Each structure stands twice: as C-alpha cells, then as structure tokens.
Amino acid sequence: MDDHFHLKDFEALSPFEIKDELIKLAKATSKRTQSAFLNAGRGNPNWIATTAREGFFLLGQFSVGESRRVMSHPAGLGGMPQAPGIANRFEAWLAEHGDMPGAPFLSAMVPYAVKAFGFEPDAFVHELVDSIIGDNYPVPDRMLVHNETIAHEYLMWAMCGHKAIAGKFDLYAVEGGTAAMCYLFKSLKANRLLHPGDTIALGTPIFTPYLEMTHLEDYALNVVHIKAPQENKFQFTDEEIDKLLDPKVKAFFVVNPGNPTGMALSKETTAKIAKLVKTKRPDLMILTDDVYGTFVDDFQSLMAELPQNTIGVYSYSKYFGCTGWRLGVIAVHENNIFDKKIAELPAAETAALDRRYGALTLEPRQLRFIDRIVADSRDVALNHTAGLSLPQQVMMSLFSLAELMDEKKRYQAACREIVDRRARALIEGLGLTLTPNPNFDAYYGLIDFEFWARKNIGDEAVEHLKRNVHPLDLAFRLAEVHGIVLLNGGGFEAPNWSLRVSLANLPDDVYDDIGRGVRAIARGYRDAYEARQHAPEERRSVEGVPAE
C-alpha cells in the first residue's frame, strides 16, 4: 500500500466503517481504469420477493376505497375503514380487479389464512386494511393479533423445521434484526439479568456489533470466545463448547448460520450444546440470531432445541430482499428461564424493577419479560405508543403468508440457487474446487487467506508476509488495485488474514473476478517475498497461483 495509509490507525474501527474508506479507494480505481467497481462488502441482496409486494400495493388501493366508503370529502379526507362485511367486499373487489398484479395472491391468501388459522374473515381483513392505512397506533403494542399468529407459523417452518414444541413463542415485531439487538441488550441489563462486569460467551467469528456492544460502557461485559475454527469446518470444537460449563458465563450469544462464515451449526454441534444446557447448565441464557437460516436446507435453530433458554432473533430483510422495510421479530417462549430469573432476583433489585414498571401495571412483578422488552424499547414512559408501524406489520404478514402458501418452496429454491451459483464462481476464481457442505448458507463466504496461501504460495512466503505486512493491507490493496471491496475478517474475530465476501449483492458474472483479484494479490505478495530473497533461480508456477 501507499505510504500515506497508516493501516494500524484503522485497527480500532469496525469493518463496516473501514468499508467507507475502501469504497473511496475502489471507486477511484474504477474511474481511473474504467473497470467495474465491485462492492461485495455489504449483505443487501440484489433480488426481491415480488408476490407479497404486488399484494401489498393492490391491498392499499382497496383500503383507500374503504376509507372513502366511510367518508369522502372533496378536500381529500377519508374515514376509518369499518369491519362489518369487509371480507365480502374485498372478495368482490378482487373479482372485479382480477387482472391486476397481486389479485390472484390476495384472492387465495384470505381463504388460506381463514382455514389455516381459524381467523374470522372480517376481523382478519379489517386488520390488514386498517393497518395498511396506518390510522391507528399498534394495538396490541407488541404485535398485531393476526400478524403474530401468521409470523409464528412462519418461524416454526423457517427456524424450527416444524419441530413439535410444547407451548408457543411470544413475538415482538421490531424494526429489523438491528433493533432487536439494541432492545435485547438494553432489556437484559434493565432487568438485572446481565450486570456490568458479568461474563457472557460469544460464538466467534460473529457479526461485529455483538463484539462492539458488549464493550460499551452501557454494558461493560466480559467476553469469552467460543471459537469455530476453519480447520473444524467452522463448527465449535468440544473444548470450546466446554467453556460454557463455567458458571460465571451467564449467557451465550450466537449467530446461526454464521456471519461472516456462512456456516450453520451442524446437527451434531447443536445436539452437544443442547445436551450441555439440559444436563449441566439449565440456567444458561441463549440469544440466537438466525437471519440466514432459510438459506440452509433443513435448518433448525437453537430455539427448537432449547426453547425455554433461548431468545430468538429473526429478520425478514435478507430472504425477502427487504432491508429497507426493517422487518424483524424477537421470540421468547411463553415458558422461559428469563421470567423465572427475574422472579428470583434479590429483594432490592425486585423493588427497583417495581418502580421501573410501576406506571404500566398494578402488578409489575407479573409483567412478562417479552412485555418488558417492549416497554424498555420505548424507555418505559412511552410504552403506550410502542410497536412496529402497522403498514410494516402488514408487509410482514404478506411475506410470511406468501412463503407458507408456497408448498413446493419454489421461492426458497430460487434464492438458494442464486447464492450457490455465485459461491461456485468465487471458488473457481480462487482456483479451488467447491466441496459441498450442507451447513453452508452461501450468503457470505469467508476467504481465509492465510489458510489458502499456505497451500498456494508456501509457508515461508506466508510467514514473511505476516512479519512484514499489516493484515489490513489485503483489503486495502484489493480496493486500490482492483476496485474490489471486501470486509476484513479480523473485525468479526475471524482470522486476521481473512476477508468476508457477500454472495448476495452483485451480478453472478463478477464473482470469479473477485476470486482472481485475490489470487493476483497473492502473486504480488509472493513476488515481493521472492525479490526479498534475491532468489537466482527462475520463478516457478505455484499451484493455484500461476506466475505472471
């Protein structure tokens, strides 16, 4: 890299902040060389789910008509849609507009939901219509009644593989997975489930904010890393899982499938964690962030194996291509250890919580943890206006129903085919052969450059590289020389000499270019090493990294 870059200055930054500097470099390179600017640093997919969106926008037209039916003022005022007879009016309206995009979906959706969930037709359609209009506060504030039932069934498929689980999960509709993280950290602290100075475990590598939030003065948590090394196919080893036996570890946070590794917990790994918790750590709190689970065949979350111990976080963003909609849910089982732990707090802490939530209920000690999360998300005092916006909740219902109605799972197969194709192209560009792994979601890929380089340019060259070059040089050089933006893996507690590549957000035909770009950087490092050694013999090709 050029001397004006002091890479050590970037070590303290999140990879998502380093990305901004990489983008500047890559765009300048693209402009200078008239080549493509390839930003694979962000996981926003470049596809969207159309069926539910067509239904949403057509439903909006009917809903405005329902408002005008109640009041139609020439100045542009309408009334609040009314429930009696609304299902029949909707059915008749759809018959008149059957050629409109979204009409077939909506016409099938209402009878499907009525039959599947036992909904009263007018109540269900009125929730959709009144909510898409957005003329009321969310009631219930935690989640709309019909939406919660629908989303629960979707999660049972997406996260739990329709595993039979006694009881149900209570859901809180939130503004995406990021809001879920913020609300949960805040509420775990507020309810004295985690105190500053407590120890938690993080399954690493992991999405960077989980690393960063724990160290904020707001939480000041000590962290134990439960490592999933490349050599173990990014699964936790037995020795790492055994770290959870330490009673000082109060909670275990895991992203499953992993970000940046793209690897889901295998059934064997999940079984080991479940056995440990059930037999030796029934007090262990678990938070599992399972955003990418739908990209793995037969995925099953820790929610399914340890429902009483686990808080589930899910976002609709990646699967449905709706990051801008901000749709997510927090799931807590109705029979959970969080409520039990709160009930067992010392008297002084219980009294403090009585004061915190006393304005909400005459019996604050009966307030469930899921409802405390809702209140805490609005600093308690604004609990009466809490809740995800109603048009967002309608979109959540429609996404969920579209997937549940897709019995052949054609949409899921199409999404997987996209990322799998790109993963193969990247691997080919790296000069490797893809080894199938049923736990790999193919949404992200982690290029362990050191692991790869030892096989392709040799141990001595790699050791020289590690002694003389800063690990961030890899990401900066890719941006400056090739116009490619990848995130540095070290920021996710992955190996320092690694890169995260998003397989979701760029056209198919550029991923082999990314792989070749990484190989070109390797050639440069190898050539620098050989020049340093003043080797007199002719340079020879190295397997996977041909000489220029």
KEVEXBA-524099 format. One record per residue (C-alpha): x, y, z; residue in one letter. Coordinates in steps of 0.5 Angstrom, whole numbers, plus 2048, in hexadecimal, padded with zeros to 3 digits. Each point is the difference from the previous one (the first is absolute). Example, Ala and Ser with C-alpha at 12.3 -4.5 7.8 and 13.67 -1.06 7.14 Angstrom:
BEGIN
R, 819, 7F7, 810, A .
R, 802, 807, 7FE, S .
// end
This chain:
BEGIN
R, 800, 800, 800, M .
R, 802, 807, 7FF, D .
R, 804, 803, 806, D .
R, 7FA, 805, 801, H .
R, 7FC, 7FB, 803, F .
R, 802, 7FE, 807, H .
R, 7FC, 7FA, 801, L .
R, 801, 7FF, 807, K .
R, 7FB, 806, 801, D .
R, 7FA, 7FC, 7FD, F .
R, 801, 7FA, 805, E .
R, 7FB, 803, 805, A .
R, 7FB, 801, 7FB, L .
R, 7FA, 7FC, 7FF, S .
R, 801, 7FC, 7F9, P .
R, 7F9, 804, 7FE, F .
R, 804, 807, 801, E .
R, 806, 7FD, 7FD, I .
R, 7FC, 7FF, 7FA, K .
R, 7FF, 807, 7FE, D .
R, 807, 801, 7FF, E .
R, 800, 7FA, 7FC, L .
R, 7FB, 803, 7FC, I .
R, 803, 806, 7FE, K .
R, 806, 7FD, 7FE, L .
R, 7FD, 7FB, 7FC, A .
R, 7FB, 805, 7FC, K .
R, 807, 804, 7FF, A .
R, 803, 7FA, 7FD, T .
R, 7FA, 7FE, 7FC, S .
R, 7FF, 807, 7FD, K .
R, 808, 800, 7FE, R .
R, 800, 7F9, 7FD, T .
R, 7F9, 801, 7FD, Q .
R, 7FF, 7F9, 803, S .
R, 7FA, 7FD, 805, A .
R, 7FF, 803, 807, F .
R, 7FE, 7F9, 804, L .
R, 7FE, 801, 807, N .
R, 7FF, 7FA, 803, A .
R, 800, 803, 807, G .
R, 7F9, 800, 802, R .
R, 7FB, 7FB, 800, G .
R, 7FA, 803, 7FD, N .
R, 7FD, 7FB, 7FB, P .
R, 7FF, 802, 7F8, N .
R, 7FA, 7FD, 800, W .
R, 7F9, 801, 803, I .
R, 7FA, 7FC, 801, A .
R, 7FA, 802, 7FB, T .
R, 7FA, 7FC, 802, T .
R, 7FF, 803, 807, A .
R, 801, 807, 7FE, R .
R, 7FB, 800, 7FA, E .
R, 7FB, 7FE, 805, G .
R, 802, 806, 805, F .
R, 7FF, 805, 7FB, F .
R, 7FA, 7FE, 7FD, L .
R, 7FD, 7FF, 807, L .
R, 802, 807, 801, G .
R, 7FB, 802, 7FA, Q .
R, 7FA, 7FC, 803, F .
R, 802, 803, 807, S .
R, 800, 807, 7FE, V .
R, 7F9, 7FF, 7FD, G .
R, 7FD, 7FD, 806, E .
R, 802, 807, 804, S .
R, 7FD, 804, 7FA, R .
R, 7FA, 7FB, 801, R .
R, 7FF, 802, 807, V .
R, 802, 808, 7FF, M .
R, 801, 803, 7F9, S .
R, 802, 807, 801, H .
R, 802, 805, 7FA, P .
R, 805, 802, 803, A .
R, 804, 7F9, 801, G .
R, 7FD, 7FE, 806, L .
R, 7FE, 7F9, 801, G .
R, 7FD, 7FC, 806, G .
R, 803, 7FA, 804, M .
R, 7FE, 7F9, 7FD, P .
R, 7FB, 7FC, 803, Q .
R, 800, 7F9, 802, A .
R, 7F9, 7FD, 7FE, P .
R, 7FF, 7FD, 7FA, G .
R, 807, 802, 7FE, I .
R, 803, 7F9, 7FE, A .
R, 7FA, 7FF, 7FB, N .
R, 801, 807, 7FD, R .
R, 807, 7FE, 7FF, F .
R, 7FF, 7FA, 7FC, E .
R, 7FB, 803, 7FC, A .
R, 805, 806, 7FE, W .
R, 806, 7FB, 7FF, L .
R, 7FB, 7FC, 7FB, A .
R, 7FF, 807, 7FC, E .
R, 807, 801, 800, H .
R, 803, 7F9, 7FF, G .
R, 804, 802, 7FA, D .
R, 804, 805, 805, M .
R, 807, 7FE, 802, P .
R, 7FF, 7FD, 807, G .
R, 7F9, 7FE, 800, A .
R, 801, 7F8, 7FF, P .
R, 804, 800, 806, F .
R, 7FB, 804, 804, L .
R, 7FB, 7FC, 7FE, S .
R, 803, 7FA, 802, A .
R, 803, 803, 806, M .
R, 7FA, 802, 804, V .
R, 7FC, 7F9, 800, P .
R, 807, 7FC, 801, Y .
R, 801, 804, 807, A .
R, 7F9, 7FF, 802, V .
R, 801, 7F9, 7FF, K .
R, 807, 7FF, 803, A .
R, 7FF, 804, 806, F .
R, 7F8, 800, 801, G .
R, 800, 808, 7FF, F .
R, 7F9, 804, 800, E .
R, 800, 802, 7F9, P .
R, 7FE, 808, 801, D .
R, 805, 800, 806, A .
R, 806, 7FE, 7FC, F .
R, 7FE, 804, 7FA, V .
R, 7FF, 806, 804, H .
R, 807, 7FF, 804, E .
R, 803, 801, 7F9, L .
R, 7FC, 805, 7FD, V .
R, 800, 805, 807, D .
R, 808, 7FE, 801, S .
R, 802, 802, 7F9, I .
R, 7FC, 806, 800, I .
R, 804, 802, 807, G .
R, 7FB, 804, 803, D .
R, 801, 7FD, 807, N .
R, 805, 7FE, 805, Y .
R, 802, 7F9, 800, P .
R, 7FB, 7FC, 805, V .
R, 803, 7FC, 803, P .
R, 806, 804, 800, D .
R, 805, 7F9, 800, R .
R, 7FD, 7FE, 7FA, M .
R, 7F9, 7FF, 7FC, L .
R, 7FC, 7FA, 802, V .
R, 7FF, 7FD, 7F9, H .
R, 807, 802, 7FE, N .
R, 803, 7FD, 806, E .
R, 7FD, 7F9, 7FE, T .
R, 802, 800, 7F9, I .
R, 807, 802, 802, A .
R, 800, 7FB, 805, H .
R, 7FE, 7FA, 7FB, E .
R, 806, 803, 7FB, Y .
R, 805, 800, 805, L .
R, 7FE, 7F9, 802, M .
R, 802, 7FE, 7F9, W .
R, 806, 805, 7FF, A .
R, 803, 7FF, 806, M .
R, 7FE, 7F9, 804, C .
R, 7FE, 7FC, 7FA, G .
R, 7F9, 7FF, 802, H .
R, 803, 7FC, 806, K .
R, 7FB, 7FE, 805, A .
R, 801, 805, 806, I .
R, 7FC, 801, 806, A .
R, 7FC, 806, 801, G .
R, 802, 806, 7FC, K .
R, 804, 806, 7FF, F .
R, 7FE, 807, 801, D .
R, 802, 805, 7FB, L .
R, 802, 807, 800, Y .
R, 800, 804, 7F9, A .
R, 806, 804, 7FF, V .
R, 804, 805, 7FB, E .
R, 804, 7FA, 7FE, G .
R, 806, 7FC, 803, G .
R, 804, 806, 802, T .
R, 7FA, 803, 804, A .
R, 7FF, 7F9, 803, A .
R, 808, 800, 802, M .
R, 7FF, 807, 803, C .
R, 7FA, 7FF, 804, Y .
R, 802, 7F9, 803, L .
R, 807, 803, 803, F .
R, 7FC, 805, 803, K .
R, 7FB, 7FC, 803, S .
R, 804, 7FA, 802, L .
R, 804, 806, 804, K .
R, 7FA, 804, 803, A .
R, 7FD, 7F9, 803, N .
R, 806, 7FE, 803, R .
R, 801, 7FA, 7FC, L .
R, 807, 803, 7FE, L .
R, 804, 805, 804, H .
R, 806, 804, 7FE, P .
R, 806, 7FB, 802, G .
R, 7FC, 7FA, 7FE, D .
R, 803, 7FB, 7FB, T .
R, 7FD, 7FD, 7FA, I .
R, 802, 7FC, 7FA, A .
R, 800, 802, 7F9, L .
R, 801, 7FA, 7FB, G .
R, 805, 803, 7FB, T .
R, 801, 802, 7FB, P .
R, 7FA, 804, 801, I .
R, 7FC, 806, 7FD, F .
R, 805, 806, 802, T .
R, 7FA, 804, 804, P .
R, 800, 7FA, 805, Y .
R, 807, 801, 802, L .
R, 800, 808, 800, E .
R, 7F9, 801, 804, M .
R, 803, 7FB, 806, T .
R, 806, 805, 801, H .
R, 7FC, 807, 800, L .
R, 7FF, 803, 807, E .
R, 7F9, 7FF, 800, D .
R, 801, 7F8, 801, Y .
R, 807, 7FF, 801, A .
R, 800, 7F9, 800, L .
R, 806, 7FB, 800, N .
R, 800, 7FB, 7FA, V .
R, 802, 7F9, 7FF, V .
R, 801, 7FE, 7F9, H .
R, 7FD, 7F9, 7FE, I .
R, 804, 7FF, 7F9, K .
R, 7FE, 7FD, 7FA, A .
R, 807, 7FF, 7FC, P .
R, 800, 7FF, 7F9, Q .
R, 804, 7F9, 801, E .
R, 7FA, 7FE, 803, N .
R, 7FB, 802, 7FA, K .
R, 7FE, 806, 805, F .
R, 7FD, 7FB, 805, Q .
R, 801, 801, 807, F .
R, 805, 7FB, 803, T .
R, 7FE, 7FC, 806, D .
R, 806, 804, 804, E .
R, 7FD, 807, 7FE, E .
R, 7F8, 7FD, 802, I .
R, 803, 7FE, 807, D .
R, 802, 807, 801, K .
R, 7F8, 801, 801, L .
R, 801, 7FC, 807, L .
R, 803, 805, 803, D .
R, 7FA, 803, 805, P .
R, 803, 807, 7FF, K .
R, 7FD, 800, 7F9, V .
R, 7F9, 803, 800, K .
R, 7FE, 800, 7F9, A .
R, 802, 7FD, 7F9, F .
R, 7FF, 804, 7FA, F .
R, 801, 7FD, 7F9, V .
R, 7FE, 802, 7F9, V .
R, 7FE, 7FA, 7FC, N .
R, 801, 7FF, 7FB, P .
R, 807, 804, 801, G .
R, 801, 807, 7FD, N .
R, 806, 800, 7FD, P .
R, 801, 7F9, 800, T .
R, 7F9, 7FE, 7FC, G .
R, 800, 7F9, 804, M .
R, 7FA, 7FE, 804, A .
R, 801, 7FC, 807, L .
R, 800, 7F8, 7FE, S .
R, 7FB, 7FC, 803, K .
R, 806, 7FD, 804, E .
R, 802, 806, 803, T .
R, 7F9, 802, 801, T .
R, 7FF, 7FA, 804, A .
R, 806, 801, 804, K .
R, 7FE, 807, 802, I .
R, 7F9, 7FD, 802, A .
R, 803, 7FB, 804, K .
R, 805, 804, 804, L .
R, 7FA, 805, 801, V .
R, 7FB, 7FB, 802, K .
R, 804, 7FC, 805, T .
R, 805, 805, 803, K .
R, 7FE, 807, 7FE, R .
R, 7F9, 801, 800, P .
R, 801, 807, 803, D .
R, 804, 802, 7F9, L .
R, 7FC, 805, 7FD, M .
R, 801, 800, 7F8, I .
R, 7FF, 805, 7FB, L .
R, 800, 7FD, 7F8, T .
R, 800, 805, 7FA, D .
R, 7FD, 7FB, 7FB, D .
R, 7FF, 805, 7FA, V .
R, 803, 7FC, 7FB, Y .
R, 7FD, 7F9, 802, G .
R, 7FC, 800, 7FA, T .
R, 806, 7FF, 7FB, F .
R, 801, 7F9, 803, V .
R, 7FD, 7FA, 7FF, D .
R, 7FC, 7FD, 806, D .
R, 802, 806, 804, F .
R, 7FF, 7FF, 808, Q .
R, 801, 806, 805, S .
R, 802, 7FF, 807, L .
R, 7F9, 803, 801, M .
R, 7FE, 7F9, 7FE, A .
R, 804, 7FC, 805, E .
R, 800, 805, 806, L .
R, 7FA, 804, 7FF, P .
R, 800, 802, 808, Q .
R, 807, 802, 800, N .
R, 800, 804, 7F9, T .
R, 7FE, 807, 7FE, I .
R, 800, 7FF, 7F8, G .
R, 801, 806, 7FB, V .
R, 7FE, 800, 7F9, Y .
R, 800, 805, 7FB, S .
R, 7FC, 7FF, 7F9, Y .
R, 805, 805, 7FD, S .
R, 805, 7FB, 7FC, K .
R, 7FB, 7FB, 7FE, Y .
R, 7FB, 804, 7FD, F .
R, 804, 806, 7FE, G .
R, 7FD, 805, 804, C .
R, 806, 803, 804, T .
R, 7FC, 807, 7FF, G .
R, 7FA, 7FD, 803, W .
R, 803, 7FF, 807, R .
R, 7FC, 7FA, 802, L .
R, 802, 7FB, 806, G .
R, 7FE, 7FC, 806, V .
R, 802, 7FF, 807, I .
R, 7FE, 7F9, 802, A .
R, 7FF, 7FE, 807, V .
R, 7FD, 7F9, 802, H .
R, 7FA, 801, 805, E .
R, 803, 7FB, 805, N .
R, 807, 803, 801, N .
R, 806, 801, 804, I .
R, 800, 808, 800, F .
R, 7FA, 801, 803, D .
R, 802, 7FA, 806, K .
R, 807, 804, 801, K .
R, 7FC, 807, 800, I .
R, 7FB, 7FD, 806, A .
R, 806, 7FD, 804, E .
R, 804, 807, 800, L .
R, 802, 803, 807, P .
R, 7FB, 804, 803, A .
R, 804, 806, 7FF, A .
R, 800, 7FF, 7F8, E .
R, 7F9, 7FE, 800, T .
R, 7FE, 806, 804, A .
R, 804, 804, 7FB, A .
R, 7FC, 7FD, 7FA, L .
R, 7F9, 801, 803, D .
R, 802, 807, 800, R .
R, 802, 800, 7F9, R .
R, 7FA, 7FD, 7FD, Y .
R, 7FB, 802, 805, G .
R, 7FD, 805, 7FC, A .
R, 7FE, 7FB, 7FB, L .
R, 7FC, 7FB, 805, T .
R, 7FE, 7FF, 807, L .
R, 804, 7F9, 800, E .
R, 806, 802, 7FD, P .
R, 803, 7F9, 802, R .
R, 7FB, 7FD, 7FC, Q .
R, 803, 803, 7FA, L .
R, 803, 7FB, 7FB, R .
R, 807, 801, 7FD, F .
R, 7FD, 801, 7F9, I .
R, 7FC, 806, 802, D .
R, 806, 803, 804, R .
R, 804, 800, 7F9, I .
R, 7FA, 804, 7FD, V .
R, 800, 805, 806, A .
R, 807, 800, 800, D .
R, 801, 802, 7F9, S .
R, 7FC, 806, 801, R .
R, 803, 802, 806, D .
R, 7FA, 7FD, 804, V .
R, 7FD, 807, 801, A .
R, 7FE, 800, 7F8, L .
R, 7FD, 7F9, 801, N .
R, 7F9, 802, 7FE, H .
R, 803, 802, 7F9, T .
R, 805, 7FA, 7FF, A .
R, 7FF, 7FB, 7FA, G .
R, 802, 7FF, 7F9, L .
R, 7FD, 804, 7FB, S .
R, 7F9, 7FD, 7FD, L .
R, 802, 800, 7F9, P .
R, 807, 7FD, 801, Q .
R, 7FC, 7FA, 804, Q .
R, 7FB, 7FF, 7FA, V .
R, 806, 7FF, 7FC, M .
R, 803, 7FB, 805, M .
R, 7F9, 7FC, 800, S .
R, 800, 800, 7F8, L .
R, 807, 7FE, 800, F .
R, 7FF, 7FA, 805, S .
R, 7FA, 7FE, 7FC, L .
R, 803, 800, 7F9, A .
R, 805, 7FB, 803, E .
R, 7FB, 7FC, 804, L .
R, 7FC, 7FF, 7F9, M .
R, 806, 7FE, 7FC, D .
R, 7FF, 7F9, 801, E .
R, 806, 7FE, 7FB, K .
R, 804, 805, 803, K .
R, 802, 803, 7F9, R .
R, 802, 807, 803, Y .
R, 805, 7FD, 805, Q .
R, 803, 7FB, 7FB, A .
R, 801, 806, 7FB, A .
R, 803, 804, 806, C .
R, 805, 7FB, 801, R .
R, 802, 7FE, 7F9, E .
R, 802, 808, 7FF, I .
R, 805, 800, 806, V .
R, 802, 7F9, 7FF, D .
R, 802, 801, 7F9, R .
R, 804, 806, 802, R .
R, 803, 7FC, 805, A .
R, 803, 7FC, 7FB, R .
R, 802, 805, 7FB, A .
R, 804, 803, 806, L .
R, 803, 7FA, 802, I .
R, 802, 7FF, 7F8, E .
R, 803, 806, 800, G .
R, 804, 7FF, 806, L .
R, 803, 7F9, 7FC, G .
R, 7FD, 7FC, 805, L .
R, 7FA, 7FA, 800, T .
R, 7FA, 801, 804, L .
R, 7FF, 7FB, 805, T .
R, 7F8, 7FF, 801, P .
R, 7FE, 802, 808, N .
R, 7F9, 7FF, 802, P .
R, 801, 805, 805, N .
R, 803, 806, 7FC, F .
R, 7FB, 805, 7FE, D .
R, 804, 803, 7FA, A .
R, 7FD, 807, 802, Y .
R, 807, 802, 803, Y .
R, 807, 7FD, 7FE, G .
R, 806, 801, 805, L .
R, 806, 7FF, 7FC, I .
R, 806, 7FE, 805, D .
R, 805, 803, 7FC, F .
R, 806, 7FD, 805, E .
R, 7FD, 7F9, 7FF, F .
R, 7FF, 801, 7F9, W .
R, 807, 803, 7FF, A .
R, 804, 7FB, 804, R .
R, 7FE, 7FB, 7FB, K .
R, 801, 804, 7FA, N .
R, 806, 804, 801, I .
R, 803, 7FD, 805, G .
R, 801, 800, 808, D .
R, 807, 804, 7FF, E .
R, 7FC, 806, 7FC, A .
R, 7FB, 800, 805, V .
R, 804, 801, 806, E .
R, 804, 805, 7FC, H .
R, 7F9, 803, 7FF, L .
R, 7FE, 800, 807, K .
R, 806, 803, 802, R .
R, 801, 806, 7FB, N .
R, 7F9, 802, 7FE, V .
R, 7FA, 802, 804, H .
R, 7F9, 7FB, 7FF, P .
R, 7FC, 806, 7FE, L .
R, 805, 801, 7FA, D .
R, 7FC, 7FA, 7FD, L .
R, 7F9, 804, 800, A .
R, 803, 807, 7FE, F .
R, 804, 7FD, 7FA, R .
R, 7FA, 7FD, 7FD, L .
R, 7FD, 806, 800, A .
R, 805, 805, 7FE, E .
R, 803, 7FB, 7FA, V .
R, 7FA, 7FC, 7FE, H .
R, 7FA, 804, 802, G .
R, 7FD, 7FB, 805, I .
R, 7FD, 801, 807, V .
R, 800, 7FA, 805, L .
R, 800, 801, 807, L .
R, 806, 7FE, 805, N .
R, 7FE, 7F9, 803, G .
R, 804, 802, 806, G .
R, 7FB, 805, 802, G .
R, 7FB, 7FA, 801, F .
R, 805, 7FD, 804, E .
R, 802, 7FB, 7FA, A .
R, 807, 7FF, 7FF, P .
R, 804, 807, 7FE, N .
R, 802, 7FE, 7F9, W .
R, 7F8, 7FE, 7FE, S .
R, 7FB, 804, 7FC, L .
R, 7F9, 800, 800, R .
R, 7FC, 800, 7F9, V .
R, 7F9, 801, 800, S .
R, 7FD, 7FB, 7FA, L .
R, 7F9, 803, 800, A .
R, 801, 807, 7FD, N .
R, 804, 800, 7FA, L .
R, 7FF, 7FD, 7F9, P .
R, 801, 7F9, 7FF, D .
R, 806, 801, 7FB, D .
R, 804, 804, 805, V .
R, 802, 7FB, 805, Y .
R, 805, 7FD, 7FC, D .
R, 803, 806, 7FF, D .
R, 801, 801, 808, I .
R, 803, 7FA, 800, G .
R, 805, 801, 7FB, R .
R, 801, 807, 803, G .
R, 802, 7FD, 807, V .
R, 805, 7FB, 7FC, R .
R, 803, 806, 7FD, A .
R, 801, 803, 807, I .
R, 803, 7F9, 802, A .
R, 805, 800, 7FA, R .
R, 802, 807, 802, G .
R, 802, 7FE, 807, Y .
R, 804, 7FA, 7FD, R .
R, 804, 804, 7FB, D .
R, 801, 805, 806, A .
R, 803, 7FA, 804, Y .
R, 804, 7FD, 7FA, E .
R, 803, 807, 7FF, A .
R, 802, 801, 807, R .
R, 803, 7F9, 800, Q .
R, 804, 802, 7FA, H .
R, 7FF, 7F9, 7FD, A .
R, 804, 7FF, 7FA, P .
R, 7FC, 7FA, 7FD, E .
R, 7FB, 801, 7FB, E .
R, 7F9, 802, 803, R .
R, 7FB, 7FA, 800, R .
R, 7F9, 7FF, 800, S .
R, 7FD, 7FE, 806, V .
R, 7FA, 7FC, 800, E .
R, 7F9, 805, 800, G .
R, 805, 806, 7FF, V .
R, 803, 800, 7F9, P .
R, 806, 804, 7FF, A .
R, 7FF, 806, 7FC, E .
// end
